[in-house]
Amino acid sequence: MKALYTTTATARGGRTGHVRSEDGLLEHDLALPEALGGQGGATNPEQLFAAGYAACFENALAHVAGNRKVGIEDTEVTAEVGIGQRPEGGFGLIVALEVKLGGVDATMARSLVDTAHEVCPYSHAVNGNIQVDTRVTPR
């Protein structure tokens, strides 16, 4: 595969450190969430992953609808990312994508979301590694 775009980000200090993209447009302190025994008060890797996945998936959805010449409107994708201990050891993620879209019936909405899940780069990246559930709510 030839990359069409490449970027970099650097982290220092792990989950209680700082992240910065190469161009400085993304720059955040990090904090361990209170639910994991930390102080909270700053973003964390799971929030950053959720934001990226939600944005990418919504774009994949628009791409699929455009290719099918199906008009959708008022779309919104919420990615819920959880972290926990895996039974075999270590930690893992679980994702739920809540997709809301208007302009189509429930059957078409489900079809668009299923196809978007096949073409989204984030979905490809986690396929077989992370459980991803998609929920569809037509508007």
LINQUI-V696907 format. One record per helix or strand. SS is the DSSP state (helix for helix, strand for strand). FROM is the first residue (numbers start at 1). TO is the last residue. If there is no record, write none. Layout:
# LINQUI-V696907
ss,from,to
SS,FROM,TO
SS,FROM,TO
This chain:
# LINQUI-V696907
ss,from,to
strand,9,12
helix,14,16
strand,18,21
strand,27,30
helix,34,36
strand,43,43
helix,45,68
strand,73,85
strand,91,102
helix,106,119
helix,121,126
strand,131,138
